[in-house]
Each structure stands twice: as structure tokens, then as C-alpha cells.
Amino acid sequence: MYMKKLTSLLVVIFMAAVVVQSANAQSPVSIGLKGGMNISNFSGSDFEYDAKTGLLVGATLEFSVPALPFGIESGVYYTQKGAKVEDSGVSGKVKLDYIEVPLTAKFQLGPPGPITPHFLIGPYIGFNMNAEAEFDDGEIFGGVDIDDQTKSSEFGGVAAVGLDFNVGVTKLNAQARYSYGFTSVFEDDADDGEKNAVLSIALGITF
């Protein structure tokens, strides 16, 4: 159900941005799509976790400031986080699905050209859409819902470096992103408990 809601939300945002941009060909607003891979883990705990992989996909909005190497980038992303765990012969995963909305300042690192490096930094808010724990002891494999044990939202910060490839009115981009949660994942933890830490490799296109 939440995936249907996510798809509908991304479509609405993307179509609204198309209308805004179409109304003004010289608009400083760019729209786009972005997707890639997450390598996520938990930080801030004495327990040793291992990294797991996940998906990052969403729609982007970019507001450029004319005549300045600066802009604002935001968007709505579906992002899979969590971690692997192994203890006493039992292996498992904590799988967390979020809808994430970042608001980052984007700086061009050099004059505009066919390839332009950039740097982003800013906060994000994430909404926990699904939480599940999987376990495997070699004989039994199973999964349990842990929505009631995890917080419904998180706040954090994100930084990224990347390259913009300018192809006419279309711009391709590649980014390495690192996000870190300032709030803990689990309900019974104070903010010194497990926090999401995610390295993302993403490719995107803007129009």
C-alpha cells in the first residue's frame, strides 16, 4: 500500500514541476529523476553491525540562482536503509524504508562547462514507511514487523559531491552522497542509540 502512495506522490510532484517549467522556458527551476544504490549501516551503538545494500529512487527539484554558482536542490526519495547483524549463530537484517525529503545548498566548483563538479550540503527529514527484521539461524528463516519499535520519522544531514554533464537542455549527473541521522532509529533509545548512516551512489537526469 505504501509503495502505491509513494508512486502517486512522485508522479504528482513530477507533473507539477513539468507544468511550472513549461510555463516559463527560462525558469530557474529544473526537474529530474534520480536513482542508485545505498550502502547503509547503523552508527552510534556499542553493538557491531554490518552494512547492507538497498535502493534509492526519487524525483528532484533544483532552483538555480542566475549568474551565481549556487542553487537549492530538493526532492522526494524512496530510500532503503538498515543494517545486517550476526550474533550467536543467528544472522539477520533490519530493513527500513523511508520517504526522505532533503533541502540542500548546491555549489558549483568551477565555471560552467560540459562537465561541472558540484558539492551539496543540508538537512533532511525522513518518514518511516516500513520496518522489518529478518533472521536466519541456518534452519529457520523468518521476518517480523517492527514498525512499533521504530520511530516514525528521523532528522539528519546529507552531503554530496558529484559531476554535472551538460547535454543541451538536458543535464546528466552522478553523485556520491553520505547521509547521517541525528535522531535514533528505535523508540526505546535516546538519541545516543542506533542512527542511520548511508553512503549512496546515484545517477540522475534533469530537464
Secondary structure, 3 states (H helix, E strand, C coil): CHHHHHHHHHHHHHHHHHHHHHCCCCCCEEEEEEEEEEEEEEECCCCCCECEEEEEEEEEEEEECCCCCEEEEEEEEEEEEEEEEEECCEEEEEEEEEEEEEEEEEEECCCCCCEEEEEEEEEEEEEEEEEEEEEECCCCEEEEECHHHECCEEEEEEEEEEEEEEECCEEEEEEEEEEEECCCCECCCCCCCCEEEEEEEEEEEEC
